[in-house]
């Protein structure tokens, strides 16, 4: 399979994940190629396994990979600065998805790493390494194939030298296996072995563990169960494609119900025996940069602020889209740098009061993905009890003119002047997104020259924007993904550099969602013991997460410590009967904007139902303020065939196959 270009991603060894605060780190010597002979040595096996951790950074933290898993869903649509990379996968009439759409990051990255996994697994016995180390390779092979089969349908197990064999040949043909073959030949058996042979604690900091393998095995069982059941008659490929007529069977003769039960049993076993993993005490603690790599995170793509080389991207300036850069947060941040205040208290004399800063609420803005109104009005309707709205979004943009050394008449001022010409000091609110629509907001007042079209309320110094006024231009950024640096000094730091934070991939909390979803789908439940004891029902499992969401430690919007426990109110508000839509809403509250949503809606076959219509305001800065904030309803045309992404055009460029064979290789919606 020439297109896969095996050496591109893993041949340079990807440079190590630099793991702070621990002498037990991943280490390697960069190599030009990996060969079968190299994999027969202990150093070769360890080098190959290390590269598997490195390959995560080509996907997780890559803004385009994030966009491919967010755009076109109820969480995200295109923003002011979007281009075809987002338009073409939004299905809202601004572009057309094809095999050149930005959905191919996974394809090339995953197959290159799979070949490395094949090499390690095939040759490691000669190197005398432990089963636990080989289990890491099995984990990553299953991890990549699981992503591939969810995204594209059936994919090839033979890369040129036989199924699941290490390939060094130049093969220009390829045959796709079926979805059941991918799951039953590699995803399930590899993860079962990983669960058996991986340790409770990682071999290195951030290394994969038994708990991580259990999570992905449970999720794979859950996803495959949905695929077998196919309640909405969504077509798959290869195989019968006509909607409503496809017959799906499991090679081992198991039913969807059996796989739902396996998902439930594996997930609840992991909850009951979490080893050193668990839930952080508050949702804020999970995502605050100062607490990165905490024990809720089961897998992450790591970065560091100590060097460009080991970070995988420039610490000072990055154009974005380069190999292992972590620039995902840029996609979900609006251009807050156009916000201005005044240097005068009587005549508007504009000054940039909020500038780019390497702090979690700020960073570099790209305005590529904008959240529709339903996110703020429905998904995050409870902003008082539930801490997850405050722990997800930047609802207040604060002045940083002191850190920026803004000069007025040769000196940094004590105050600037904002809405109602009221004074604002450094770190005071400049623009606030209100928790709910409020009577009396004036968007038409031009006296204050607010460059983002925000409104004014009497007596308030901050400009305000209601949920119904959120637009493709101006919206709360995703605080969870924002940068965190400890080397800023007293200034703004390096907000244009690649993020030095790890990008979280898997969290212990998801085990509760997997088990709850399996329970809704009919799995027999039983009480869960241990630190997270509950009755094992979908409601009981979800309430563990909701109770935690009711606990506050810090209020981001107000920038103050806030210790509160609203867990009783959160539990009381949980419906007596949990359904799939409620679980999906809870998943959105927990994982908004982290790249889960596309796969969640595809798995549960809810993409068309939940994403076909949305409301958001305008995209033109030439409109007057009040016109800019008029909500519009948009519709998406999502065909059943779009539940699969297209095989990327680069796959076909180097395949020596006939035109008819290439057409047959592609998913039918894109043929």
Secondary structure as UniProt FT lines:
FT   HELIX           2..4
FT   HELIX           6..10
FT   TURN            11..14
FT   TURN            20..21
FT   TURN            36..37
FT   HELIX           38..40
FT   HELIX           42..55
FT   HELIX           56..58
FT   TURN            59..61
FT   HELIX           63..68
FT   TURN            69..70
FT   STRAND          76..78
FT   TURN            80..81
FT   HELIX           84..87
FT   TURN            88..90
FT   TURN            99..100
FT   HELIX           105..127
FT   HELIX           131..152
FT   HELIX           179..182
FT   HELIX           183..187
FT   HELIX           188..197
FT   TURN            205..206
FT   HELIX           210..229
FT   TURN            231..232
FT   TURN            243..245
FT   TURN            251..252
FT   HELIX           256..272
FT   TURN            275..276
FT   HELIX           283..287
FT   HELIX           289..291
FT   TURN            292..293
FT   TURN            295..296
FT   STRAND          297..301
FT   HELIX           308..311
FT   TURN            323..324
FT   HELIX           328..331
FT   HELIX           336..338
FT   STRAND          341..342
FT   STRAND          350..351
FT   TURN            360..361
FT   STRAND          369..370
FT   HELIX           373..374
FT   HELIX           375..379
FT   TURN            387..392
FT   STRAND          393..394
FT   STRAND          396..398
FT   TURN            401..405
FT   TURN            409..410
FT   STRAND          416..417
FT   HELIX           419..421
FT   STRAND          423..424
FT   TURN            426..427
FT   STRAND          429..433
FT   TURN            439..440
FT   TURN            447..448
FT   TURN            451..452
FT   STRAND          455..456
FT   TURN            458..459
FT   STRAND          463..465
FT   HELIX           467..469
FT   STRAND          477..478
FT   HELIX           479..481
FT   TURN            489..492
FT   TURN            495..496
FT   STRAND          503..507
FT   TURN            508..509
FT   HELIX           510..520
FT   TURN            521..522
FT   TURN            531..532
FT   HELIX           538..549
FT   STRAND          551..555
FT   TURN            556..559
FT   STRAND          560..565
FT   HELIX           567..572
FT   HELIX           580..591
FT   TURN            592..595
FT   HELIX           597..603
FT   TURN            604..605
FT   HELIX           607..611
FT   STRAND          613..617
FT   TURN            621..622
FT   HELIX           625..628
FT   STRAND          632..635
FT   HELIX           640..643
FT   HELIX           649..653
FT   HELIX           659..665
FT   HELIX           668..670
//
